[in-house]
Amino acid sequence: MKEVLREIEAVARCSEAISSIEFKHLKLSRGLHLYLTFVCENPGTAAGEVPDRLKVKRAAAARALQKLEDDGLIRSREASDLRKDKRVYPTEPGKSAYLFIREEGQYSDRSSLRGLSPEETERLLDMLYRIRLNVEKDWRFVQKGGRRPYIHDYYDRLVAAADEDSAAGGASSDAPPAGRSEGERETAPPAGPVPDSGENAPRGNGGLWTFEETAEEARRAADPEDPS
């Protein structure tokens, strides 16, 4: 199954590489043609909606729109009903550049779908649409600080490995380490990314700790009946 996304990613990389060469005369740096296309096809869209529609970070979208405006390809206007909400429109030079970008897109569609029947193309489009919905669900979850289940499993394995190492090394000394008081304990988390400590962080049998939890507390939470 993992080959499916790899094929999609390979198609995306090839298309991006072709565009970066063929759009060079438009003086559009890498990826800017996507923003210009969106603005030309959706004139008057609120600038704040662009990141969600294009699935990019807000800071990246803001920089891209500002670059297009500085180059005279789009312009922004304050909305009459809400002055803080700027809306973006293409300029005449922007529309002219978009015509070339649209021609490239239509040719690329025909070229990439060579050998497929109309029925196969329709099935492919339907399947890609369903895949996009699945990916968008994860994208929104992660953008809001969520952690997908495989990350929990990864930290569960770290806890299990630490327990096995501790058991193999035998019982530790009752004396505290040098430089530490008797009541002080080690609170540093293991190496690797620290999971979210917000509402998405699992508790109990999740076996995942946060900045405030130690590995030992996570192990005890995973097995509350363990007296050790």
C-alpha positions as CSV (number, residue, x, y, z in Angstrom):
1,M,0.0,0.0,0.0
2,K,2.9,2.4,0.7
3,E,3.8,2.4,-3.0
4,V,0.5,4.3,-3.8
5,L,1.7,7.5,-2.0
6,R,5.2,7.1,-3.4
7,E,3.8,7.1,-6.9
8,I,1.7,10.2,-6.2
9,E,4.7,12.0,-4.7
10,A,6.8,11.1,-7.7
11,V,4.2,12.5,-10.1
12,A,4.1,15.7,-8.0
13,R,7.9,16.1,-8.0
14,C,8.1,15.6,-11.7
15,S,5.4,18.1,-12.4
16,E,7.0,20.6,-10.1
17,A,10.4,20.2,-11.8
18,I,8.8,20.7,-15.2
19,S,7.0,23.8,-14.1
20,S,10.0,25.4,-12.5
21,I,11.8,25.2,-15.9
22,E,8.9,26.1,-18.2
23,F,7.7,29.0,-16.0
24,K,11.1,30.6,-15.6
25,H,10.4,33.3,-18.1
26,L,7.4,34.3,-16.0
27,K,9.8,35.0,-13.1
28,L,7.8,32.9,-10.8
29,S,9.9,31.2,-8.1
30,R,9.2,27.7,-7.1
31,G,5.5,27.1,-6.3
32,L,4.3,30.6,-6.8
33,H,2.3,29.6,-9.9
34,L,0.0,27.6,-7.6
35,Y,-0.9,30.7,-5.7
36,L,-1.4,32.8,-8.9
37,T,-3.5,30.1,-10.4
38,F,-5.7,30.0,-7.4
39,V,-6.2,33.7,-7.3
40,C,-7.0,33.9,-11.0
41,E,-9.5,31.1,-10.7
42,N,-11.0,32.5,-7.4
43,P,-10.8,36.3,-7.7
44,G,-11.9,38.1,-4.6
45,T,-11.1,35.2,-2.2
46,A,-10.1,36.3,1.3
47,A,-6.4,36.0,1.8
48,G,-7.0,34.1,5.0
49,E,-8.7,31.3,3.1
50,V,-5.7,30.6,0.8
51,P,-3.7,28.5,3.3
52,D,-6.6,26.1,3.9
53,R,-7.6,25.9,0.3
54,L,-4.0,25.1,-0.9
55,K,-3.0,23.1,2.2
56,V,0.0,25.2,3.1
57,K,1.1,27.0,6.3
58,R,-0.3,30.5,6.9
59,A,3.2,32.1,7.0
60,A,4.1,30.5,3.6
61,A,0.9,31.7,2.0
62,A,1.4,35.2,3.3
63,R,4.9,35.3,1.9
64,A,3.8,34.0,-1.4
65,L,0.9,36.4,-1.8
66,Q,3.1,39.3,-0.8
67,K,5.7,38.3,-3.4
68,L,3.0,38.1,-6.1
69,E,1.7,41.5,-5.1
70,D,5.2,43.0,-5.0
71,D,5.7,41.7,-8.6
72,G,2.5,43.2,-9.7
73,L,0.7,40.0,-10.5
74,I,-2.0,40.3,-7.9
75,R,-3.5,43.1,-5.8
76,S,-5.2,43.0,-2.4
77,R,-8.2,45.1,-1.3
78,E,-9.9,45.5,2.0
79,A,-13.4,43.9,2.0
80,S,-16.2,46.4,2.3
81,D,-18.0,44.4,5.0
82,L,-14.9,43.5,7.1
83,R,-11.9,45.9,6.7
84,K,-9.5,43.5,8.3
85,D,-10.2,40.8,5.8
86,K,-8.2,41.5,2.7
87,R,-9.3,40.0,-0.6
88,V,-7.0,39.2,-3.5
89,Y,-7.5,39.8,-7.2
90,P,-5.3,39.2,-10.3
91,T,-3.9,42.1,-12.2
92,E,-3.7,42.2,-16.0
93,P,-0.1,40.9,-16.0
94,G,-1.2,38.2,-13.6
95,K,-4.0,37.2,-15.9
96,S,-1.6,37.1,-18.8
97,A,0.8,34.8,-16.9
98,Y,-2.1,32.6,-15.8
99,L,-3.1,32.0,-19.5
100,F,0.3,30.4,-20.1
101,I,0.1,28.4,-16.8
102,R,-3.3,27.1,-17.9
103,E,-2.0,26.0,-21.2
104,E,0.7,24.1,-19.5
105,G,-1.8,22.5,-17.2
106,Q,-4.0,21.3,-20.0
107,Y,-1.1,19.9,-21.9
108,S,0.2,18.1,-18.8
109,D,-3.2,16.6,-18.2
110,R,-3.4,15.1,-21.7
111,S,0.2,14.0,-21.5
112,S,0.0,12.3,-18.1
113,L,-3.3,10.5,-19.0
114,R,-2.0,8.9,-22.2
115,G,-3.1,5.4,-22.6
116,L,-6.0,5.7,-20.2
117,S,-9.6,5.4,-21.4
118,P,-12.2,7.9,-20.4
119,E,-13.7,5.4,-18.0
120,E,-10.3,4.7,-16.4
121,T,-9.7,8.5,-16.1
122,E,-13.0,8.9,-14.3
123,R,-12.3,6.0,-11.9
124,L,-8.8,7.5,-11.2
125,L,-10.2,10.9,-10.5
126,D,-12.8,9.4,-8.1
127,M,-10.2,7.4,-6.2
128,L,-7.8,10.4,-6.0
129,Y,-10.6,12.5,-4.7
130,R,-11.3,10.0,-1.9
131,I,-7.6,9.7,-1.1
132,R,-7.4,13.5,-0.8
133,L,-10.3,13.5,1.7
134,N,-8.5,11.0,3.8
135,V,-5.2,12.9,3.7
136,E,-7.0,16.2,4.4
137,K,-8.5,14.7,7.6
138,D,-5.0,13.8,8.9
139,W,-3.6,17.1,7.7
140,R,-6.2,19.1,9.7
141,F,-5.6,16.9,12.8
142,V,-1.8,17.4,12.7
143,Q,-2.1,21.1,11.9
144,K,-4.1,21.5,15.2
145,G,-1.3,19.8,17.2
146,G,-2.7,16.2,17.0
147,R,-0.4,13.1,17.0
148,R,-1.3,10.2,14.8
149,P,-1.4,6.7,16.4
150,Y,1.9,5.5,15.0
151,I,3.7,8.1,17.1
152,H,2.0,6.7,20.2
153,D,3.2,3.2,19.2
154,Y,6.7,4.5,18.7
155,Y,6.9,5.8,22.2
156,D,5.3,2.7,23.6
157,R,8.2,0.7,22.1
158,L,10.7,3.2,23.7
159,V,9.1,2.6,27.1
160,A,9.2,-1.2,26.6
161,A,12.8,-1.1,25.5
162,A,13.8,1.0,28.5
163,D,12.1,-1.5,30.8
164,E,13.9,-4.4,29.2
165,D,17.3,-2.6,29.5
166,S,16.5,-1.9,33.2
167,A,15.6,-5.5,33.8
168,A,18.8,-6.7,32.0
169,G,21.0,-4.4,34.0
170,G,19.7,-5.7,37.3
171,A,18.5,-3.7,40.3
172,S,19.8,-0.2,40.6
173,S,21.5,1.1,43.8
174,D,19.3,2.8,46.4
175,A,21.8,5.6,46.8
176,P,21.0,8.7,44.8
177,P,23.5,9.7,42.0
178,A,26.3,12.0,42.9
179,G,25.2,15.7,42.9
180,R,21.5,14.8,43.4
181,S,19.4,14.9,46.6
182,E,17.8,11.7,47.8
183,G,14.3,12.9,46.8
184,E,15.4,14.2,43.4
185,R,14.6,12.0,40.4
186,E,15.5,12.1,36.7
187,T,12.8,13.9,34.7
188,A,14.5,14.3,31.3
189,P,12.4,12.6,28.5
190,P,14.1,10.1,26.1
191,A,15.8,11.3,22.9
192,G,13.5,12.0,20.0
193,P,10.5,14.3,19.4
194,V,8.4,15.1,22.5
195,P,4.7,14.4,22.0
196,D,2.0,17.0,22.4
197,S,1.2,17.8,26.0
198,G,-2.2,19.2,25.1
199,E,-5.6,17.6,24.9
200,N,-4.5,15.3,22.1
201,A,-1.8,13.7,24.3
202,P,-3.0,10.2,25.4
203,R,-3.2,9.2,29.0
204,G,-3.4,5.9,30.9
205,N,-2.9,2.9,28.6
206,G,-1.5,5.2,25.9
207,G,2.0,4.8,27.4
208,L,3.0,8.3,26.1
209,W,4.6,10.9,28.3
210,T,4.8,14.7,28.1
211,F,7.2,17.3,29.5
212,E,5.5,16.9,32.8
213,E,5.6,13.1,32.9
214,T,8.6,10.9,33.3
215,A,9.2,7.6,31.5
216,E,8.6,5.9,34.9
217,E,5.2,7.6,35.3
218,A,4.2,6.6,31.8
219,R,5.1,3.0,32.5
220,R,3.1,3.0,35.7
221,A,0.1,4.6,33.9
222,A,0.3,1.9,31.3
223,D,0.3,-0.8,34.1
224,P,-1.4,0.6,37.2
225,E,-1.4,-2.7,39.0
226,D,2.4,-2.9,39.0
227,P,3.4,-2.1,42.6
228,S,7.0,-1.2,41.6
